[in-house]
Amino acid sequence: EPVCSCLVMAADAEGADLVTVEGLAGPDGSLHPVQQALLDAGAVQCGFCTPGIVVSAAHLLAANSHPSPDEVREALAGNLCRCTGYGAILRALAGPESEHP
Ligand code: FES
């Protein structure tokens, strides 16, 4: 379950399995499909928001491989991006038709 790491006390995570954006990469360092999709769609600019978006999207797509644009928006809620305007992120995760809800 994605959490805001800055809001979780380290002691509360004791014994939990933690996955960060670095942990999503393949054993050979290859990008996770969400990372590749974001790159392919031009959805990464400064990259400040990207780890949270990648982790949140990977969690969503593990349970729902074809999310609607609204499902993507809900899954990414709280991940603020000051660069992309979210259009490219939505296209990367929900397909080109997501531009026009
Ligand atoms: Fe810069 Fe999202 S790419 S904040």
Backbone and ligand atoms as CSV (ligand in chain L), in Angstrom:
chain,resi,resn,atom,element,x,y,z
A,1,GLU,N,N,0.850,-1.193,0.000
A,1,GLU,CA,C,0.000,0.000,0.000
A,1,GLU,C,C,0.888,1.246,0.000
A,2,PRO,N,N,0.735,2.118,-0.983
A,2,PRO,CA,C,1.564,3.334,-1.003
A,2,PRO,C,C,1.283,4.216,0.209
A,3,VAL,N,N,2.321,4.781,0.756
A,3,VAL,CA,C,2.194,5.729,1.859
A,3,VAL,C,C,3.120,6.912,1.579
A,4,CYS,N,N,2.838,8.019,2.222
A,4,CYS,CA,C,3.739,9.166,2.161
A,4,CYS,C,C,4.846,8.904,3.173
A,5,SER,N,N,6.036,8.667,2.695
A,5,SER,CA,C,7.117,8.259,3.595
A,5,SER,C,C,7.416,9.305,4.656
A,6,CYS,N,N,7.166,10.558,4.347
A,6,CYS,CA,C,7.462,11.604,5.327
A,6,CYS,C,C,6.438,11.632,6.451
A,7,LEU,N,N,5.357,10.885,6.303
A,7,LEU,CA,C,4.312,10.883,7.325
A,7,LEU,C,C,4.284,9.586,8.120
A,8,VAL,N,N,5.205,8.671,7.851
A,8,VAL,CA,C,5.230,7.389,8.550
A,8,VAL,C,C,6.470,7.340,9.425
A,9,MET,N,N,6.250,7.111,10.705
A,9,MET,CA,C,7.383,6.974,11.632
A,9,MET,C,C,8.138,5.691,11.288
A,10,ALA,N,N,9.445,5.752,11.342
A,10,ALA,CA,C,10.253,4.578,11.024
A,10,ALA,C,C,9.871,3.400,11.917
A,11,ALA,N,N,9.583,3.667,13.174
A,11,ALA,CA,C,9.222,2.583,14.096
A,11,ALA,C,C,7.934,1.884,13.655
A,12,ASP,N,N,7.030,2.636,13.017
A,12,ASP,CA,C,5.774,2.044,12.547
A,12,ASP,C,C,5.985,1.118,11.349
A,13,ALA,N,N,7.115,1.241,10.692
A,13,ALA,CA,C,7.410,0.406,9.535
A,13,ALA,C,C,8.211,-0.841,9.908
A,14,GLU,N,N,8.520,-0.980,11.185
A,14,GLU,CA,C,9.306,-2.135,11.614
A,14,GLU,C,C,8.607,-3.439,11.217
A,15,GLY,N,N,9.345,-4.315,10.562
A,15,GLY,CA,C,8.814,-5.614,10.152
A,15,GLY,C,C,8.059,-5.586,8.831
A,16,ALA,N,N,7.858,-4.405,8.281
A,16,ALA,CA,C,7.119,-4.309,7.022
A,16,ALA,C,C,8.062,-4.543,5.839
A,17,ASP,N,N,7.513,-5.020,4.744
A,17,ASP,CA,C,8.262,-5.089,3.498
A,17,ASP,C,C,8.113,-3.741,2.810
A,18,LEU,N,N,9.219,-3.070,2.572
A,18,LEU,CA,C,9.190,-1.739,1.973
A,18,LEU,C,C,9.715,-1.795,0.550
A,19,VAL,N,N,9.017,-1.127,-0.337
A,19,VAL,CA,C,9.468,-1.015,-1.725
A,19,VAL,C,C,9.556,0.462,-2.061
A,20,THR,N,N,10.709,0.884,-2.464
A,20,THR,CA,C,10.893,2.263,-2.927
A,20,THR,C,C,10.991,2.247,-4.447
A,21,VAL,N,N,11.108,3.419,-5.032
A,21,VAL,CA,C,11.223,3.478,-6.487
A,21,VAL,C,C,12.465,2.719,-6.957
A,22,GLU,N,N,13.527,2.750,-6.170
A,22,GLU,CA,C,14.727,2.007,-6.555
A,22,GLU,C,C,14.454,0.507,-6.576
A,23,GLY,N,N,13.566,0.047,-5.709
A,23,GLY,CA,C,13.253,-1.371,-5.629
A,23,GLY,C,C,12.377,-1.875,-6.750
A,24,LEU,N,N,11.820,-0.969,-7.538
A,24,LEU,CA,C,10.975,-1.386,-8.657
A,24,LEU,C,C,11.793,-1.752,-9.891
A,25,ALA,N,N,13.021,-1.312,-9.952
A,25,ALA,CA,C,13.860,-1.619,-11.117
A,25,ALA,C,C,14.141,-3.116,-11.176
A,26,GLY,N,N,14.412,-3.605,-12.355
A,26,GLY,CA,C,14.751,-5.009,-12.523
A,26,GLY,C,C,16.098,-5.321,-11.908
A,27,PRO,N,N,16.395,-6.604,-11.705
A,27,PRO,CA,C,17.674,-6.987,-11.094
A,27,PRO,C,C,18.884,-6.515,-11.905
A,28,ASP,N,N,18.680,-6.312,-13.188
A,28,ASP,CA,C,19.772,-5.820,-14.041
A,28,ASP,C,C,19.771,-4.299,-14.151
A,29,GLY,N,N,18.908,-3.657,-13.349
A,29,GLY,CA,C,18.845,-2.202,-13.383
A,29,GLY,C,C,17.903,-1.661,-14.435
A,30,SER,N,N,17.220,-2.556,-15.163
A,30,SER,CA,C,16.293,-2.094,-16.194
A,30,SER,C,C,15.117,-1.366,-15.548
A,31,LEU,N,N,14.565,-0.442,-16.296
A,31,LEU,CA,C,13.464,0.358,-15.775
A,31,LEU,C,C,12.206,-0.478,-15.601
A,32,HIS,N,N,11.424,-0.123,-14.590
A,32,HIS,CA,C,10.091,-0.708,-14.420
A,32,HIS,C,C,9.234,-0.218,-15.597
A,33,PRO,N,N,8.275,-1.009,-16.065
A,33,PRO,CA,C,7.434,-0.560,-17.189
A,33,PRO,C,C,6.774,0.798,-16.963
A,34,VAL,N,N,6.428,1.127,-15.727
A,34,VAL,CA,C,5.841,2.454,-15.463
A,34,VAL,C,C,6.883,3.542,-15.722
A,35,GLN,N,N,8.110,3.318,-15.284
A,35,GLN,CA,C,9.162,4.300,-15.536
A,35,GLN,C,C,9.370,4.486,-17.036
A,36,GLN,N,N,9.389,3.376,-17.778
A,36,GLN,CA,C,9.597,3.463,-19.225
A,36,GLN,C,C,8.437,4.179,-19.901
A,37,ALA,N,N,7.208,3.883,-19.457
A,37,ALA,CA,C,6.035,4.542,-20.040
A,37,ALA,C,C,6.080,6.049,-19.797
A,38,LEU,N,N,6.490,6.452,-18.604
A,38,LEU,CA,C,6.585,7.886,-18.315
A,38,LEU,C,C,7.652,8.538,-19.179
A,39,LEU,N,N,8.779,7.862,-19.338
A,39,LEU,CA,C,9.823,8.419,-20.207
A,39,LEU,C,C,9.342,8.518,-21.647
A,40,ASP,N,N,8.708,7.454,-22.132
A,40,ASP,CA,C,8.244,7.431,-23.526
A,40,ASP,C,C,7.222,8.529,-23.807
A,41,ALA,N,N,6.419,8.867,-22.792
A,41,ALA,CA,C,5.377,9.878,-22.975
A,41,ALA,C,C,5.881,11.291,-22.696
A,42,GLY,N,N,7.137,11.432,-22.356
A,42,GLY,CA,C,7.661,12.757,-22.018
A,42,GLY,C,C,7.056,13.293,-20.731
A,43,ALA,N,N,6.755,12.391,-19.797
A,43,ALA,CA,C,6.064,12.769,-18.563
A,43,ALA,C,C,7.022,13.013,-17.412
A,44,VAL,N,N,8.297,13.099,-17.694
A,44,VAL,CA,C,9.290,13.384,-16.655
A,44,VAL,C,C,10.031,14.647,-17.064
A,45,GLN,N,N,9.950,15.630,-16.199
A,45,GLN,CA,C,10.715,16.844,-16.474
A,45,GLN,C,C,11.757,17.026,-15.379
A,46,CYS,N,N,11.453,17.739,-14.308
A,46,CYS,CA,C,12.494,17.891,-13.268
A,46,CYS,C,C,12.676,16.597,-12.488
A,47,GLY,N,N,11.638,15.762,-12.428
A,47,GLY,CA,C,11.735,14.471,-11.754
A,47,GLY,C,C,11.433,14.489,-10.270
A,48,PHE,N,N,11.131,15.652,-9.715
A,48,PHE,CA,C,10.875,15.732,-8.277
A,48,PHE,C,C,9.694,14.849,-7.879
A,49,CYS,N,N,8.641,14.841,-8.665
A,49,CYS,CA,C,7.433,14.087,-8.328
A,49,CYS,C,C,7.506,12.636,-8.785
A,50,THR,N,N,8.441,12.315,-9.634
A,50,THR,CA,C,8.436,11.036,-10.333
A,50,THR,C,C,8.487,9.812,-9.419
A,51,PRO,N,N,9.305,9.768,-8.385
A,51,PRO,CA,C,9.299,8.555,-7.542
A,51,PRO,C,C,7.924,8.246,-6.957
A,52,GLY,N,N,7.236,9.247,-6.440
A,52,GLY,CA,C,5.912,9.011,-5.864
A,52,GLY,C,C,4.916,8.570,-6.917
A,53,ILE,N,N,4.993,9.178,-8.088
A,53,ILE,CA,C,4.078,8.796,-9.164
A,53,ILE,C,C,4.370,7.374,-9.622
A,54,VAL,N,N,5.627,7.018,-9.755
A,54,VAL,CA,C,5.985,5.672,-10.203
A,54,VAL,C,C,5.501,4.623,-9.201
A,55,VAL,N,N,5.763,4.852,-7.928
A,55,VAL,CA,C,5.368,3.865,-6.912
A,55,VAL,C,C,3.838,3.755,-6.847
A,56,SER,N,N,3.153,4.900,-6.878
A,56,SER,CA,C,1.687,4.875,-6.823
A,56,SER,C,C,1.105,4.199,-8.061
A,57,ALA,N,N,1.652,4.508,-9.224
A,57,ALA,CA,C,1.143,3.913,-10.461
A,57,ALA,C,C,1.448,2.419,-10.520
A,58,ALA,N,N,2.605,2.015,-10.087
A,58,ALA,CA,C,2.937,0.582,-10.098
A,58,ALA,C,C,1.983,-0.188,-9.204
A,59,HIS,N,N,1.637,0.393,-8.066
A,59,HIS,CA,C,0.670,-0.255,-7.167
A,59,HIS,C,C,-0.690,-0.360,-7.844
A,60,LEU,N,N,-1.136,0.706,-8.477
A,60,LEU,CA,C,-2.423,0.681,-9.188
A,60,LEU,C,C,-2.414,-0.369,-10.282
A,61,LEU,N,N,-1.378,-0.360,-11.123
A,61,LEU,CA,C,-1.351,-1.247,-12.288
A,61,LEU,C,C,-1.158,-2.714,-11.906
A,62,ALA,N,N,-0.615,-2.974,-10.738
A,62,ALA,CA,C,-0.498,-4.364,-10.289
A,62,ALA,C,C,-1.876,-4.957,-10.020
A,63,ALA,N,N,-2.826,-4.114,-9.640
A,63,ALA,CA,C,-4.180,-4.577,-9.347
A,63,ALA,C,C,-5.132,-4.361,-10.509
A,64,ASN,N,N,-4.805,-3.416,-11.391
A,64,ASN,CA,C,-5.716,-3.030,-12.480
A,64,ASN,C,C,-4.859,-2.643,-13.678
A,65,SER,N,N,-4.722,-3.571,-14.625
A,65,SER,CA,C,-3.802,-3.326,-15.736
A,65,SER,C,C,-4.352,-2.349,-16.778
A,66,HIS,N,N,-5.632,-2.037,-16.713
A,66,HIS,CA,C,-6.222,-1.080,-17.658
A,66,HIS,C,C,-7.070,-0.055,-16.902
A,67,PRO,N,N,-6.428,0.787,-16.129
A,67,PRO,CA,C,-7.209,1.751,-15.347
A,67,PRO,C,C,-7.804,2.845,-16.230
A,68,SER,N,N,-8.930,3.350,-15.786
A,68,SER,CA,C,-9.533,4.498,-16.469
A,68,SER,C,C,-8.756,5.747,-16.069
A,69,PRO,N,N,-8.931,6.831,-16.832
A,69,PRO,CA,C,-8.273,8.083,-16.431
A,69,PRO,C,C,-8.643,8.505,-15.008
A,70,ASP,N,N,-9.901,8.312,-14.631
A,70,ASP,CA,C,-10.297,8.692,-13.261
A,70,ASP,C,C,-9.624,7.806,-12.223
A,71,GLU,N,N,-9.455,6.525,-12.526
A,71,GLU,CA,C,-8.761,5.642,-11.584
A,71,GLU,C,C,-7.302,6.050,-11.438
A,72,VAL,N,N,-6.692,6.470,-12.536
A,72,VAL,CA,C,-5.299,6.955,-12.455
A,72,VAL,C,C,-5.247,8.227,-11.623
A,73,ARG,N,N,-6.167,9.142,-11.888
A,73,ARG,CA,C,-6.183,10.394,-11.110
A,73,ARG,C,C,-6.323,10.100,-9.626
A,74,GLU,N,N,-7.224,9.177,-9.275
A,74,GLU,CA,C,-7.440,8.853,-7.860
A,74,GLU,C,C,-6.188,8.223,-7.254
A,75,ALA,N,N,-5.562,7.320,-7.991
A,75,ALA,CA,C,-4.366,6.643,-7.468
A,75,ALA,C,C,-3.212,7.609,-7.260
A,76,LEU,N,N,-3.147,8.640,-8.087
A,76,LEU,CA,C,-2.029,9.591,-8.009
A,76,LEU,C,C,-2.337,10.794,-7.134
A,77,ALA,N,N,-3.542,10.850,-6.584
A,77,ALA,CA,C,-3.921,12.000,-5.758
A,77,ALA,C,C,-2.890,12.196,-4.651
A,78,GLY,N,N,-2.477,13.413,-4.481
A,78,GLY,CA,C,-1.475,13.740,-3.458
A,78,GLY,C,C,-0.070,13.814,-4.024
A,79,ASN,N,N,0.134,13.279,-5.212
A,79,ASN,CA,C,1.437,13.409,-5.886
A,79,ASN,C,C,1.363,14.672,-6.746
A,80,LEU,N,N,2.000,15.700,-6.305
A,80,LEU,CA,C,1.902,16.986,-6.983
A,80,LEU,C,C,3.067,17.174,-7.955
A,81,CYS,N,N,2.715,17.545,-9.175
A,81,CYS,CA,C,3.719,17.788,-10.214
A,81,CYS,C,C,3.609,19.231,-10.660
A,82,ARG,N,N,4.691,19.950,-10.551
A,82,ARG,CA,C,4.676,21.361,-10.937
A,82,ARG,C,C,5.106,21.561,-12.386
A,83,CYS,N,N,5.521,20.491,-13.046
A,83,CYS,CA,C,6.101,20.661,-14.383
A,83,CYS,C,C,5.191,20.222,-15.522
A,84,THR,N,N,4.571,19.082,-15.410
A,84,THR,CA,C,3.971,18.454,-16.587
A,84,THR,C,C,2.527,18.830,-16.831
A,85,GLY,N,N,1.824,19.342,-15.842
A,85,GLY,CA,C,0.404,19.608,-16.022
A,85,GLY,C,C,-0.417,18.337,-16.035
A,86,TYR,N,N,0.184,17.206,-15.755
A,86,TYR,CA,C,-0.465,15.902,-15.604
A,86,TYR,C,C,-0.914,15.260,-16.918
A,87,GLY,N,N,-1.015,16.001,-18.002
A,87,GLY,CA,C,-1.484,15.416,-19.254
A,87,GLY,C,C,-0.600,14.279,-19.727
A,88,ALA,N,N,0.684,14.502,-19.735
A,88,ALA,CA,C,1.603,13.464,-20.200
A,88,ALA,C,C,1.604,12.271,-19.247
A,89,ILE,N,N,1.458,12.541,-17.961
A,89,ILE,CA,C,1.416,11.441,-16.985
A,89,ILE,C,C,0.176,10.588,-17.233
A,90,LEU,N,N,-0.962,11.225,-17.439
A,90,LEU,CA,C,-2.202,10.474,-17.715
A,90,LEU,C,C,-2.086,9.688,-19.009
A,91,ARG,N,N,-1.518,10.296,-20.033
A,91,ARG,CA,C,-1.357,9.578,-21.311
A,91,ARG,C,C,-0.459,8.358,-21.126
A,92,ALA,N,N,0.578,8.496,-20.323
A,92,ALA,CA,C,1.505,7.383,-20.100
A,92,ALA,C,C,0.828,6.227,-19.382
A,93,LEU,N,N,-0.074,6.530,-18.467
A,93,LEU,CA,C,-0.630,5.496,-17.598
A,93,LEU,C,C,-2.009,5.018,-18.020
A,94,ALA,N,N,-2.770,5.845,-18.712
A,94,ALA,CA,C,-4.146,5.467,-19.077
A,94,ALA,C,C,-4.373,5.485,-20.582
A,95,GLY,N,N,-3.368,5.823,-21.351
A,95,GLY,CA,C,-3.495,5.795,-22.799
A,95,GLY,C,C,-3.834,7.159,-23.381
A,96,PRO,N,N,-3.667,7.297,-24.698
A,96,PRO,CA,C,-3.851,8.599,-25.345
A,96,PRO,C,C,-5.262,9.140,-25.243
A,97,GLU,N,N,-6.253,8.266,-25.115
A,97,GLU,CA,C,-7.637,8.741,-25.034
A,97,GLU,C,C,-7.934,9.427,-23.704
A,98,SER,N,N,-7.008,9.327,-22.747
A,98,SER,CA,C,-7.237,9.916,-21.428
A,98,SER,C,C,-7.179,11.436,-21.456
A,99,GLU,N,N,-6.687,12.007,-22.557
A,99,GLU,CA,C,-6.579,13.456,-22.638
A,99,GLU,C,C,-7.935,14.132,-22.599
A,100,HIS,N,N,-8.945,13.455,-23.109
A,100,HIS,CA,C,-10.276,14.066,-23.192
A,100,HIS,C,C,-11.247,13.242,-22.365
A,101,PRO,N,N,-11.427,13.630,-21.094
A,101,PRO,CA,C,-12.276,12.818,-20.201
A,101,PRO,C,C,-13.731,12.775,-20.637
L,1,FES,FE1,FE,8.790,18.272,-12.086
L,1,FES,FE2,FE,6.761,16.618,-11.762
L,1,FES,S1,S,8.314,16.537,-13.303
L,1,FES,S2,S,7.385,18.183,-10.441
